[in-house]
Amino acid sequence: MNRLLILFIVLRLLNALLIQTSFVPDEYWQSLEVAHRIVFGYGHLTWEWHNGLRSYLFPLLFALPYKILEMFNLDFRFLIILVPRLLMALFAAVGDLCLYLSVASSHRHAIAFWTVVSQYCSWFFFYTSTRSLINSFETTLVLICFYFYRHRSQHSFILMSFVAFVVRPTAVIPLIPLGVRLLLKSDDKKRLVGAGVVLGLATLAVSTCVDSFMYGKLTLVPVNFFVFNVYSNMATFYGSHAWHWYLTQGVPAILGPYLLHVLINYARGGRRWTDTRLMTLWTVLVYSCLPHKEFRFLLPILPCFFVEVGQVLYRVWNSKTRFQQAWLYVHWLAVILNVPMALYMCLIHQRGPLDVMDHLHASARPSTQARSRRRVTWSHSTV
């Protein structure tokens, strides 16, 4: 396990260092900018932070290393940029390990190997997993929960599920099918529910105290989040899509060439309702009912698709018939096609905002002209 974790850490660190582009504004405005303001006393807070829609738990993860850098006078610009990337790489590596161990516990180790290989080769996961984005951290939390579920650690699963919920309320959506199955299989349902109530209230109490302290008033972030995004449906301000968007565009786009593997394994599996399939179908169903949709919302269930891909790659790799061996080249082509897509997205696509900030930093001087340059675009146009 230790060797695997070290290997995953090295690979994710390389992944993080390779990324030279931006994805969405939230990877800065909902994490790094907030952490910078906490530690250094200045930084812009977007409207969500004035309405109690975001928990401070995630930005505080970056505020800690920022504070350490400040204490030792190491708060140089390149470290302020680099350290969060390395931290997210560590979290992503933990998620990789949890996925491997979870699949290995229910399938063969070889299938777990191919599952992780497909995850590392996925263009979208490579592009997003190490970013300072709440959805990336949410994915790691879901994978940790899945690990505890597969290893029958009931209390750990419940605790981590509530931790994921207070950090990002949507994280509980893919975990609901696992929680229902856990309850149905339990021999002592009353005791399990009781443990859930105690752990849930404790977690909510701690998160409420932290958020209320940071906001300076009593703040229930999960409640505010639900009211804004579901009850008031204000998220449509950022766009709305048809109910079938995830099925016709979202899932096919983030899977890319892997869509072939997933469809083949779904067809082969018939009506077999595995844990990962329940998580996937339930999450897509719930998100399809909400008008505002984004690719990154599917990130926490993307590893569930990789389990399907890993099973196909394992069968094809160990096939003996000529027909199946011929299919091997088709499947490998689909895997390899992810590589140039990942490199393009990480090195070229949407790198303008970062290049602009580098240029402004290099040309800035302590003058009125320099201060005016900082407002050449809207807040969500640069990072």
Secondary structure in CASP SS format (residue, H / E / C, confidence):
PFRMAT SS
TARGET T0000
AUTHOR 0000-0000-0000
METHOD secondary structure of the structure
MODEL  1
M C 1.00
N H 1.00
R H 1.00
L H 1.00
L H 1.00
I H 1.00
L H 1.00
F H 1.00
I H 1.00
V H 1.00
L H 1.00
R H 1.00
L H 1.00
L H 1.00
N H 1.00
A H 1.00
L H 1.00
L H 1.00
I C 1.00
Q C 1.00
T C 1.00
S C 1.00
F C 1.00
V C 1.00
P C 1.00
D H 1.00
E H 1.00
Y H 1.00
W H 1.00
Q H 1.00
S H 1.00
L H 1.00
E H 1.00
V H 1.00
A H 1.00
H H 1.00
R H 1.00
I H 1.00
V H 1.00
F H 1.00
G C 1.00
Y C 1.00
G C 1.00
H C 1.00
L C 1.00
T C 1.00
W H 1.00
E H 1.00
W H 1.00
H H 1.00
N C 1.00
G C 1.00
L C 1.00
R C 1.00
S C 1.00
Y C 1.00
L H 1.00
F H 1.00
P H 1.00
L H 1.00
L H 1.00
F H 1.00
A H 1.00
L H 1.00
P H 1.00
Y H 1.00
K H 1.00
I H 1.00
L H 1.00
E H 1.00
M H 1.00
F C 1.00
N C 1.00
L C 1.00
D C 1.00
F C 1.00
R H 1.00
F H 1.00
L H 1.00
I H 1.00
I H 1.00
L H 1.00
V H 1.00
P H 1.00
R H 1.00
L H 1.00
L H 1.00
M H 1.00
A H 1.00
L H 1.00
F H 1.00
A H 1.00
A H 1.00
V H 1.00
G H 1.00
D H 1.00
L H 1.00
C H 1.00
L H 1.00
Y H 1.00
L H 1.00
S H 1.00
V H 1.00
A H 1.00
S H 1.00
S H 1.00
H C 1.00
R C 1.00
H H 1.00
A H 1.00
I H 1.00
A H 1.00
F H 1.00
W H 1.00
T H 1.00
V H 1.00
V H 1.00
S H 1.00
Q H 1.00
Y H 1.00
C H 1.00
S C 1.00
W H 1.00
F H 1.00
F H 1.00
F H 1.00
Y H 1.00
T H 1.00
S C 1.00
T C 1.00
R C 1.00
S C 1.00
L C 1.00
I H 1.00
N H 1.00
S H 1.00
F H 1.00
E H 1.00
T H 1.00
T H 1.00
L H 1.00
V H 1.00
L H 1.00
I H 1.00
C H 1.00
F H 1.00
Y H 1.00
F H 1.00
Y H 1.00
R H 1.00
H C 1.00
R C 1.00
S C 1.00
Q H 1.00
H H 1.00
S H 1.00
F H 1.00
I H 1.00
L H 1.00
M H 1.00
S H 1.00
F H 1.00
V H 1.00
A H 1.00
F H 1.00
V H 1.00
V H 1.00
R C 1.00
P H 1.00
T H 1.00
A H 1.00
V H 1.00
I C 1.00
P C 1.00
L C 1.00
I H 1.00
P H 1.00
L H 1.00
G H 1.00
V H 1.00
R H 1.00
L H 1.00
L H 1.00
L H 1.00
K H 1.00
S C 1.00
D C 1.00
D C 1.00
K H 1.00
K H 1.00
R H 1.00
L H 1.00
V H 1.00
G H 1.00
A H 1.00
G H 1.00
V H 1.00
V H 1.00
L H 1.00
G H 1.00
L H 1.00
A H 1.00
T H 1.00
L H 1.00
A H 1.00
V H 1.00
S H 1.00
T H 1.00
C H 1.00
V H 1.00
D H 1.00
S H 1.00
F H 1.00
M H 1.00
Y H 1.00
G C 1.00
K C 1.00
L C 1.00
T C 1.00
L C 1.00
V H 1.00
P H 1.00
V H 1.00
N H 1.00
F H 1.00
F H 1.00
V H 1.00
F H 1.00
N H 1.00
V H 1.00
Y H 1.00
S C 1.00
N C 1.00
M H 1.00
A H 1.00
T H 1.00
F H 1.00
Y H 1.00
G C 1.00
S C 1.00
H C 1.00
A C 1.00
W C 1.00
H C 1.00
W H 1.00
Y H 1.00
L H 1.00
T H 1.00
Q H 1.00
G H 1.00
V H 1.00
P H 1.00
A H 1.00
I H 1.00
L H 1.00
G H 1.00
P H 1.00
Y H 1.00
L H 1.00
L H 1.00
H H 1.00
V H 1.00
L H 1.00
I H 1.00
N H 1.00
Y H 1.00
A H 1.00
R H 1.00
G H 1.00
G C 1.00
R C 1.00
R C 1.00
W C 1.00
T C 1.00
D H 1.00
T H 1.00
R H 1.00
L H 1.00
M H 1.00
T H 1.00
L H 1.00
W H 1.00
T H 1.00
V H 1.00
L H 1.00
V H 1.00
Y H 1.00
S H 1.00
C C 1.00
L C 1.00
P C 1.00
H C 1.00
K C 1.00
E C 1.00
F H 1.00
R H 1.00
F H 1.00
L H 1.00
L H 1.00
P H 1.00
I H 1.00
L H 1.00
P H 1.00
C H 1.00
F H 1.00
F H 1.00
V H 1.00
E H 1.00
V H 1.00
G H 1.00
Q H 1.00
V H 1.00
L H 1.00
Y H 1.00
R H 1.00
V H 1.00
W H 1.00
N C 1.00
S C 1.00
K C 1.00
T C 1.00
R H 1.00
F H 1.00
Q H 1.00
Q H 1.00
A H 1.00
W H 1.00
L H 1.00
Y H 1.00
V H 1.00
H H 1.00
W H 1.00
L H 1.00
A H 1.00
V H 1.00
I H 1.00
L C 1.00
N H 1.00
V H 1.00
P H 1.00
M H 1.00
A H 1.00
L H 1.00
Y H 1.00
M H 1.00
C H 1.00
L H 1.00
I C 1.00
H C 1.00
Q C 1.00
R C 1.00
G H 1.00
P H 1.00
L H 1.00
D H 1.00
V H 1.00
M H 1.00
D H 1.00
H H 1.00
L H 1.00
H H 1.00
A H 1.00
S H 1.00
A C 1.00
R C 1.00
P C 1.00
S C 1.00
T H 1.00
Q H 1.00
A H 1.00
R H 1.00
S H 1.00
R H 1.00
R C 1.00
R C 1.00
V C 1.00
T C 1.00
W C 1.00
S C 1.00
H C 1.00
S C 1.00
T C 1.00
V C 1.00
END
